[in-house]
Amino acid sequence: MRKTLSTAAGLALAATCLAAAPAHADPPAYFDITLQCDGETFAVSVAGNGDWTPAHDLNSPLVGVPIAFGEFTGTFTPTDGEPETFTEPAYAKPNVPRTRNLIVDCTYTVAGEFEDGSFTGYGSVTLMVPRVH
C-alpha cells in the first residue's frame, strides 16, 4: 500500500513540472519525469500542460492528481547567454474536497534541452491518488 501511495504522488508531480517550465521554452505534448516519494522512485508521464493535469505511473495503472505545488526553482541557460534563475511560489488547488484517497508528497528534478538553450529545475508536489481496492 505504501508503494501505491508513493506511486500516485509521483504521477501528480509530473504535471507540476509542465506548469513550471519557462514561458520561452514550449513544453512537449507529453512529459516524463522521475518522482521521489517516501524514499521510493517513480517514473511518471503527463500528457498536457495544465497545472492540474493528472500524471500516469509508467509501471502501473495508477494516476495521481496534483492538488498543491511547493516552491519551484528553475534555471534556463540560453545557448548564447548567461543562466537565468527564477523561483515560483508555492500554490494549491482551491476548494479541494475532503477525500479518502491517498495524499502523497513528492519531490522532483527536471532537465531538458531546447532549441534556444537548456533548462533545469526542482520542486515538490502533493498528489491525490485514488485508493486501489
C-alpha positions as CSV (number, residue, x, y, z in Angstrom):
1,M,0.0,0.0,0.0
2,R,2.9,2.3,0.7
3,K,4.2,1.8,-2.8
4,T,0.8,2.6,-4.2
5,L,0.7,5.8,-2.2
6,S,4.2,6.8,-3.4
7,T,3.5,6.0,-7.0
8,A,0.4,8.1,-7.0
9,A,2.3,11.1,-5.6
10,G,4.9,10.7,-8.3
11,L,2.3,11.0,-11.0
12,A,1.0,14.3,-9.9
13,L,4.4,15.8,-9.7
14,A,5.0,15.3,-13.3
15,A,2.1,17.7,-14.0
16,T,3.7,20.3,-11.9
17,C,6.9,20.3,-14.0
18,L,4.9,21.2,-17.1
19,A,3.4,24.2,-15.4
20,A,6.7,25.5,-14.1
21,A,8.6,25.4,-17.5
22,P,9.8,28.9,-18.6
23,A,7.5,30.8,-20.9
24,H,10.1,31.0,-23.7
25,A,10.5,27.2,-23.8
26,D,7.5,25.3,-25.2
27,P,6.9,22.0,-23.4
28,P,6.3,18.9,-25.5
29,A,2.8,17.4,-25.7
30,Y,3.8,14.9,-23.0
31,F,6.5,15.0,-20.3
32,D,8.2,12.1,-18.5
33,I,9.6,12.8,-15.0
34,T,11.0,10.9,-12.1
35,L,9.5,11.5,-8.7
36,Q,10.8,10.8,-5.2
37,C,8.0,9.9,-2.8
38,D,8.6,8.4,0.7
39,G,12.0,7.2,-0.3
40,E,10.9,5.5,-3.5
41,T,11.5,6.5,-7.1
42,F,8.7,6.5,-9.7
43,A,8.7,7.2,-13.4
44,V,5.6,9.1,-14.5
45,S,4.2,10.8,-17.6
46,V,1.9,13.8,-18.0
47,A,0.1,14.4,-21.3
48,G,-0.9,18.1,-21.4
49,N,0.4,21.3,-19.9
50,G,-2.1,22.4,-17.4
51,D,-1.3,22.9,-13.7
52,W,-3.7,20.2,-12.6
53,T,-3.1,17.6,-15.4
54,P,-3.1,14.0,-14.0
55,A,0.2,12.1,-14.0
56,H,0.3,8.4,-15.1
57,D,2.7,5.9,-13.5
58,L,4.6,4.3,-16.3
59,N,4.9,1.0,-14.4
60,S,1.3,0.6,-13.1
61,P,-2.3,1.7,-13.8
62,L,-2.1,4.4,-11.1
63,V,-2.9,8.0,-11.7
64,G,-2.1,10.9,-9.4
65,V,-3.8,14.3,-9.5
66,P,-1.8,17.3,-8.2
67,I,-3.5,19.3,-5.5
68,A,-0.6,21.5,-4.5
69,F,2.8,22.5,-5.6
70,G,5.7,23.6,-3.4
71,E,8.2,26.3,-4.3
72,F,9.8,25.6,-7.7
73,T,13.3,26.9,-8.6
74,G,14.5,26.7,-12.2
75,T,17.4,27.8,-14.3
76,F,17.2,28.5,-18.1
77,T,20.6,28.8,-19.8
78,P,20.3,30.3,-23.3
79,T,22.6,28.8,-25.9
80,D,24.4,32.2,-26.3
81,G,24.0,33.7,-22.8
82,E,24.2,33.6,-19.1
83,P,21.9,31.3,-16.9
84,E,18.7,32.9,-15.7
85,T,17.4,31.5,-12.4
86,F,13.9,32.0,-11.2
87,T,11.7,30.9,-8.3
88,E,7.9,30.3,-8.4
89,P,6.0,30.4,-5.1
90,A,4.0,27.5,-3.8
91,Y,0.3,27.3,-4.7
92,A,-2.6,24.9,-4.1
93,K,-5.7,24.0,-5.9
94,P,-8.7,25.9,-4.4
95,N,-11.5,24.1,-2.7
96,V,-10.1,20.6,-2.7
97,P,-12.8,18.4,-1.2
98,R,-12.2,16.1,1.8
99,T,-11.3,12.7,0.5
100,R,-10.5,9.2,1.5
101,N,-8.0,9.0,-1.4
102,L,-4.3,8.7,-0.6
103,I,-2.4,12.1,-0.3
104,V,1.3,11.9,-1.0
105,D,4.1,14.4,-1.0
106,C,6.9,14.1,-3.6
107,T,9.9,16.0,-4.9
108,Y,11.3,16.1,-8.4
109,T,14.1,17.4,-10.6
110,V,13.6,18.2,-14.2
111,A,16.0,18.9,-17.0
112,G,15.7,19.4,-20.7
113,E,17.4,20.7,-23.9
114,F,15.6,23.1,-26.2
115,E,16.4,24.8,-29.4
116,D,17.4,28.0,-27.6
117,G,19.1,26.5,-24.5
118,S,18.7,24.2,-21.6
119,F,16.6,24.1,-18.5
120,T,16.9,22.5,-15.1
121,G,14.6,22.8,-12.0
122,Y,13.4,21.3,-8.8
123,G,10.4,21.4,-6.6
124,S,7.7,19.4,-4.8
125,V,4.1,18.4,-5.4
126,T,1.3,16.9,-3.3
127,L,-0.8,14.3,-5.1
128,M,-4.2,12.8,-4.6
129,V,-4.2,9.1,-5.6
130,P,-7.4,7.1,-5.8
131,R,-7.3,4.1,-3.5
132,V,-6.9,0.7,-5.2
133,H,-9.4,-1.9,-3.8
